[in-house]
Amino acid sequence: MTSGSRTRASSVIDVPTPEAFLGEVYFGLASRFRHVYRYSTVPLLRRENTAEHSWYVTFYAWAMAKHLMRTHPTLELDLLVLMERACFHDMEEAETGDMIRRVKYANPAMKIALDDVAQEAIEGMDSRLGAQGDLTRAWSNSKLGPEGVIVATVDILAAVPYLVTELTSGNRMVYPRMAEAAGYHRDLLARAVDGTRDDTATDLMWGRMIPYIQESLKVLRRQSRPIAIDPVLEPAVREVAGT
């Protein structure tokens, strides 16, 4: 997902015919989504595709928003905006595939080039659907504002149940990915703590993410302890546990 800094607008187009619309919905770019698999360099018992991941992020975002609004009665969130952003946050991967995070962010020039490809792919899909910029805006803004903070948080947290299921099913090879996930949790927690220094709606929302991130990190740590491991995997297990 891009940072949201790109502001190039989609051109306004005519509404496509029902035939063209269904052709794009059924067989267009979005239809590739179910064929894009995550954790592509890891031996896995069951692979998760990006469409599944996006559904879980959407569900987790909705559930977290409802929980937040119950625990903070004065909090107002736009659930439609939230769910649109969660649903579309990785939509560009139908074109680019799911690149490993540590590779994607290692080279700034490559990240910019990938963002350009992603932008063009989303704008093309937007145009063919006759969405007149709505899809592009939801995607570009997916991690901006209070709703975007929730999406950014659950996008990281969503890895936990998948990795834990793999581990408890006997796949010890996910320990290195759990170590990475723990590191991303810590980075996210640092961002949330830093956000408490201001009183904007976005920063206040970051502060509200802290207990969720902390609890999710505890799940990773608890699940890493009972499994007997070999020396090759021990460093990754220690990384998960933060020791």
C-alpha positions as CSV (number, residue, x, y, z in Angstrom):
1,M,0.0,0.0,0.0
2,T,1.3,3.5,-0.8
3,S,1.7,6.2,1.8
4,G,-1.2,8.1,0.5
5,S,1.0,11.0,-0.6
6,R,0.1,10.7,-4.2
7,T,-2.8,12.9,-5.2
8,R,-3.2,12.3,-8.9
9,A,-6.9,12.0,-9.5
10,S,-8.7,9.5,-11.7
11,S,-10.4,11.0,-14.8
12,V,-14.1,11.1,-14.8
13,I,-15.5,8.6,-17.3
14,D,-18.8,7.4,-18.6
15,V,-20.5,4.6,-16.7
16,P,-19.7,1.3,-18.4
17,T,-22.4,-0.9,-19.8
18,P,-23.6,-3.8,-17.6
19,E,-21.7,-6.2,-19.9
20,A,-18.4,-4.3,-19.5
21,F,-19.0,-3.8,-15.8
22,L,-19.5,-7.5,-15.1
23,G,-16.6,-8.4,-17.3
24,E,-14.3,-6.3,-15.1
25,V,-15.9,-7.5,-11.8
26,Y,-15.8,-11.2,-12.8
27,F,-12.7,-11.5,-14.9
28,G,-10.8,-8.2,-14.6
29,L,-7.9,-7.2,-12.4
30,A,-9.7,-7.8,-9.1
31,S,-10.3,-11.5,-10.1
32,R,-6.6,-12.1,-9.8
33,F,-6.7,-11.2,-6.1
34,R,-7.5,-14.8,-5.1
35,H,-4.5,-16.1,-6.9
36,V,-2.0,-13.8,-5.1
37,Y,-0.5,-15.7,-2.2
38,R,1.2,-14.3,0.9
39,Y,4.4,-15.5,2.6
40,S,5.5,-16.8,-0.8
41,T,9.0,-17.8,0.4
42,V,7.9,-19.8,3.5
43,P,7.0,-23.6,3.6
44,L,3.3,-23.5,4.7
45,L,0.6,-26.1,5.4
46,R,-2.1,-23.9,4.0
47,R,-1.4,-20.8,1.9
48,E,-3.4,-17.6,2.5
49,N,-4.3,-15.5,-0.5
50,T,-4.5,-11.7,-0.5
51,A,-8.3,-11.8,-1.0
52,E,-8.6,-13.7,2.3
53,H,-6.2,-11.4,4.0
54,S,-8.2,-8.3,2.9
55,W,-11.4,-9.9,4.2
56,Y,-9.9,-10.6,7.6
57,V,-8.5,-7.0,7.7
58,T,-12.0,-5.7,6.9
59,F,-13.6,-7.8,9.6
60,Y,-11.0,-7.1,12.2
61,A,-11.2,-3.4,11.4
62,W,-15.0,-3.4,11.8
63,A,-14.9,-5.4,15.0
64,M,-12.2,-3.2,16.5
65,A,-14.2,-0.1,15.6
66,K,-17.3,-1.4,17.3
67,H,-15.3,-2.3,20.4
68,L,-13.7,1.1,20.5
69,M,-17.0,2.8,20.2
70,R,-18.4,0.8,23.0
71,T,-15.4,1.5,25.3
72,H,-15.3,5.2,24.2
73,P,-18.9,6.3,23.9
74,T,-18.1,9.7,22.5
75,L,-15.9,8.3,19.7
76,E,-17.3,8.7,16.2
77,L,-16.1,6.6,13.3
78,D,-17.4,6.3,9.7
79,L,-17.8,2.5,9.4
80,L,-18.4,2.7,5.6
81,V,-15.2,4.6,5.1
82,L,-13.4,2.2,7.4
83,M,-14.6,-0.9,5.6
84,E,-13.9,0.5,2.1
85,R,-10.4,1.4,3.1
86,A,-9.8,-2.0,4.8
87,C,-11.2,-3.9,1.8
88,F,-9.1,-2.1,-0.8
89,H,-5.9,-1.5,1.1
90,D,-3.9,-4.1,-0.8
91,M,-5.9,-4.1,-4.0
92,E,-2.8,-3.1,-6.1
93,E,-1.4,-6.6,-5.4
94,A,-3.7,-8.0,-8.0
95,E,-1.3,-6.3,-10.4
96,T,2.0,-6.3,-8.5
97,G,1.8,-9.5,-6.4
98,D,2.6,-9.7,-2.7
99,M,6.2,-8.6,-2.4
100,I,8.0,-9.6,0.8
101,R,7.8,-6.6,3.2
102,R,11.5,-6.5,4.1
103,V,12.4,-6.4,0.4
104,K,9.7,-4.0,-0.6
105,Y,10.8,-1.3,1.9
106,A,14.6,-2.0,1.6
107,N,15.1,0.1,-1.6
108,P,13.4,3.5,-1.7
109,A,13.7,3.7,-5.5
110,M,12.1,0.3,-6.0
111,K,9.3,1.3,-3.6
112,I,8.6,4.4,-5.6
113,A,8.5,2.4,-8.9
114,L,6.2,-0.1,-7.4
115,D,3.9,2.6,-6.1
116,D,3.7,4.1,-9.6
117,V,2.7,0.6,-11.0
118,A,0.2,0.2,-8.2
119,Q,-1.3,3.7,-8.8
120,E,-1.8,3.0,-12.5
121,A,-3.4,-0.4,-11.8
122,I,-5.9,1.0,-9.3
123,E,-6.8,3.9,-11.6
124,G,-7.3,1.6,-14.5
125,M,-9.6,-0.7,-12.4
126,D,-11.4,2.4,-11.1
127,S,-12.0,3.6,-14.7
128,R,-13.3,0.2,-16.0
129,L,-15.7,-0.1,-13.0
130,G,-17.0,3.5,-13.6
131,A,-16.2,4.3,-9.9
132,Q,-15.2,7.8,-10.9
133,G,-12.3,8.0,-8.4
134,D,-14.0,6.4,-5.4
135,L,-11.9,3.2,-5.5
136,T,-8.7,5.2,-6.0
137,R,-9.5,7.5,-3.1
138,A,-10.3,4.6,-0.7
139,W,-7.1,2.8,-1.7
140,S,-4.9,5.9,-1.5
141,N,-6.3,7.1,1.8
142,S,-6.6,3.6,3.3
143,K,-4.1,4.3,6.2
144,L,-4.9,8.0,6.7
145,G,-7.0,9.6,9.4
146,P,-8.6,7.8,12.4
147,E,-10.1,5.1,10.3
148,G,-6.8,4.6,8.5
149,V,-5.0,4.1,11.9
150,I,-7.3,1.2,12.5
151,V,-6.6,-0.3,9.1
152,A,-2.8,0.2,9.5
153,T,-3.0,-1.5,12.9
154,V,-5.1,-4.6,12.0
155,D,-3.1,-5.0,8.8
156,I,-0.1,-6.0,11.0
157,L,-2.1,-7.8,13.7
158,A,-3.9,-9.9,11.1
159,A,-0.7,-12.0,10.6
160,V,-1.0,-13.4,14.2
161,P,-3.9,-15.8,13.9
162,Y,-2.6,-17.2,10.6
163,L,0.9,-17.7,11.9
164,V,-0.3,-19.2,15.2
165,T,-2.5,-21.6,13.3
166,E,0.4,-22.7,11.2
167,L,2.6,-23.2,14.2
168,T,0.1,-25.1,16.3
169,S,-0.6,-27.3,13.3
170,G,3.0,-28.4,13.5
171,N,4.8,-26.0,11.1
172,R,7.8,-24.8,13.0
173,M,9.2,-23.1,9.9
174,V,7.0,-20.1,10.6
175,Y,9.1,-19.1,13.6
176,P,11.2,-16.7,11.5
177,R,8.0,-15.1,10.2
178,M,6.7,-14.8,13.7
179,A,9.9,-13.1,14.7
180,E,9.3,-10.6,11.9
181,A,5.7,-10.1,13.0
182,A,6.9,-9.4,16.5
183,G,9.3,-6.8,15.1
184,Y,6.5,-5.2,13.1
185,H,4.3,-5.1,16.3
186,R,7.1,-3.3,18.2
187,D,7.5,-0.8,15.4
188,L,3.7,-0.2,15.4
189,L,3.7,0.2,19.2
190,A,6.5,2.8,18.9
191,R,4.4,4.6,16.3
192,A,1.3,4.5,18.6
193,V,3.2,5.7,21.6
194,D,4.7,8.6,19.5
195,G,1.2,9.5,18.4
196,T,0.1,10.2,21.9
197,R,2.2,13.4,21.9
198,D,-0.4,15.3,20.0
199,D,-4.2,15.7,20.4
200,T,-5.4,15.4,16.8
201,A,-8.0,12.8,16.0
202,T,-5.5,10.7,14.2
203,D,-3.0,10.8,17.0
204,L,-5.6,10.1,19.7
205,M,-6.6,7.0,17.7
206,W,-3.0,5.9,17.6
207,G,-3.0,6.1,21.4
208,R,-6.1,3.9,21.5
209,M,-4.3,1.2,19.5
210,I,-1.7,0.6,22.2
211,P,-3.6,-2.0,24.3
212,Y,-4.6,-4.0,21.1
213,I,-1.0,-4.0,19.9
214,Q,0.3,-5.0,23.3
215,E,-2.2,-7.9,23.6
216,S,-1.4,-9.2,20.1
217,L,2.3,-9.2,20.9
218,K,1.5,-11.2,24.0
219,V,-0.3,-13.8,21.9
220,L,2.9,-14.2,19.8
221,R,5.0,-14.6,22.8
222,R,2.7,-17.1,24.6
223,Q,2.4,-19.3,21.5
224,S,6.2,-19.4,21.0
225,R,7.0,-21.0,24.3
226,P,5.4,-24.5,24.4
227,I,6.9,-25.7,21.2
228,A,10.1,-27.8,21.4
229,I,12.5,-26.3,18.8
230,D,15.9,-27.1,17.3
231,P,19.0,-24.9,17.4
232,V,18.4,-23.5,13.9
233,L,15.1,-22.0,14.9
234,E,16.0,-20.9,18.4
235,P,17.2,-17.4,17.4
236,A,13.8,-16.7,15.8
237,V,11.9,-18.0,18.8
238,R,14.0,-15.7,21.1
239,E,13.2,-12.8,18.8
240,V,9.5,-13.4,19.1
241,A,9.8,-13.5,22.9
242,G,11.9,-10.3,22.9
243,T,14.8,-11.9,24.7
